[in-house]
């Protein structure tokens, strides 16, 4: 009887291990076919460029093609939901970003919870916004802008790439922390906003560095500051807003995400490949050409960034009563 019972317990222990074996084997041989990376914006923009650069590097390191699939619409929510609803097998990923942490509060009836429904893999890059004014605008520093805006309440227009974008909220955060009254003017993209800044229809922009840098370098626009916590290597002589306004930080960023129940082994394998890619000097250089800095880290570190950004932008959106 004891012998039979021991055999039964041994068999039971083996049976308990068996379900783990296919998962381990699956992760060991992952990826065995091409991987889709969903992007919530059209080809040619910052999101798309970042996805293609990191996708190419992952393809080279993992031996399978990482195919970029653009699914623009609803402020990236269409691509995000498609990624969240995809099988948790590592073959559908999302290039997420600050926009997802904003949308969590901006859209009241999303069918998903970004923080809870995705598995963070790795941060990829951070983009500073740059606060720019035309050469004819009298304020040429952040303190001068604050003083001028207080002397001319509601008379200084700040443009952005659209309502509820990181650029819009960068301006709203600035208003909250300084007490100035700027009038927001939303556009359908950075190029339109910059055109009107050059033409004098708006007086200040909080736009991504890639869209503004050539105008700054050519002297058509004057850069007051960048919005990241550290100065940008692309514009090393331009101060940060936080040098005048301690605690201010408002930047765009991108990172890789997977459906929530994706195995830790697959997440770990992708994180390791992404970390190696982002440590490559050539990759760092290519992102630097776009005005971005790499932000590689562990899945846990990326998850903390997502959570903290979601909380920060929720406070700004509610205080400023921002609506879609």
PETA-V611131 format. One record per residue. RES is the residue in one small letter. SS is DSSP state (a for helix, b for strand, c for the rest). Layout:
{{RES & SS} {RES & SS}}
This chain:
{{x & c} {x & a} {x & a} {x & a} {x & a} {x & a} {x & a} {x & a} {x & a} {x & a} {x & a} {x & a} {x & a} {x & a} {x & a} {x & a} {x & a} {x & a} {x & a} {x & a} {x & a} {x & a} {x & a} {x & a} {x & a} {x & a} {x & a} {x & a} {x & c} {x & c} {x & c} {x & c} {x & c} {x & c} {x & b} {x & b} {x & b} {x & b} {x & b} {x & c} {x & c} {x & c} {x & c} {x & c} {x & c} {x & a} {x & a} {x & a} {x & a} {x & a} {x & a} {x & a} {x & a} {x & a} {x & a} {x & a} {x & a} {x & a} {x & a} {x & a} {x & a} {x & a} {x & c} {x & c} {x & c} {x & b} {x & b} {x & b} {x & b} {x & b} {x & c} {x & c} {x & c} {x & a} {x & a} {x & a} {x & a} {x & a} {x & a} {x & a} {x & a} {x & a} {x & a} {x & a} {x & a} {x & c} {x & c} {x & c} {x & c} {x & c} {x & c} {x & b} {x & b} {x & b} {x & b} {x & b} {x & b} {x & a} {x & a} {x & a} {x & a} {x & a} {x & a} {x & a} {x & a} {x & a} {x & c} {x & c} {x & c} {x & c} {x & c} {x & c} {x & c} {x & a} {x & a} {x & a} {x & a} {x & b} {x & b} {x & b} {x & b} {x & b} {x & b} {x & b} {x & b} {x & b} {x & b} {x & b} {x & b} {x & b} {x & b} {x & b} {x & b} {x & b} {x & c} {x & c} {x & c} {x & c} {x & c} {x & c} {x & c} {x & a} {x & a} {x & a} {x & a} {x & a} {x & a} {x & a} {x & a} {x & a} {x & a} {x & c} {x & c} {x & c} {x & c} {x & b} {x & b} {x & b} {x & b} {x & b} {x & c} {x & c} {x & c} {x & c} {x & c} {x & a} {x & a} {x & a} {x & a} {x & a} {x & a} {x & a} {x & a} {x & a} {x & a} {x & a} {x & a} {x & a} {x & c} {x & c} {x & c} {x & b} {x & b} {x & b} {x & b} {x & b} {x & c} {x & c} {x & c} {x & a} {x & a} {x & a} {x & a} {x & a} {x & a} {x & a} {x & a} {x & a} {x & a} {x & c} {x & c} {x & c} {x & c} {x & b} {x & b} {x & b} {x & b} {x & b} {x & a} {x & a} {x & a} {x & a} {x & a} {x & a} {x & a} {x & a} {x & a} {x & a} {x & c} {x & c} {x & b} {x & b} {x & b} {x & b} {x & b} {x & b} {x & c} {x & c} {x & c} {x & c} {x & c} {x & c} {x & a} {x & a} {x & a} {x & c} {x & c} {x & c} {x & c} {x & b} {x & a} {x & a} {x & a} {x & c} {x & c} {x & c} {x & c} {x & c} {x & c} {x & c} {x & b} {x & b} {x & b} {x & b} {x & b} {x & b} {x & b} {x & b} {x & b} {x & c} {x & c} {x & c} {x & c} {x & a} {x & a} {x & a} {x & a} {x & a} {x & a} {x & a} {x & a} {x & a} {x & a} {x & a} {x & a} {x & a} {x & a} {x & a} {x & a} {x & c} {x & a} {x & a} {x & a} {x & a} {x & a} {x & a} {x & a} {x & a} {x & a} {x & c} {x & c} {x & b} {x & b} {x & b} {x & c} {x & c} {x & c} {x & c} {x & a} {x & a} {x & a} {x & a} {x & a} {x & a} {x & a} {x & a} {x & a} {x & a} {x & a} {x & a} {x & a} {x & a} {x & a} {x & a} {x & a} {x & a} {x & a} {x & a} {x & a} {x & a} {x & c} {x & c} {x & c} {x & c}}
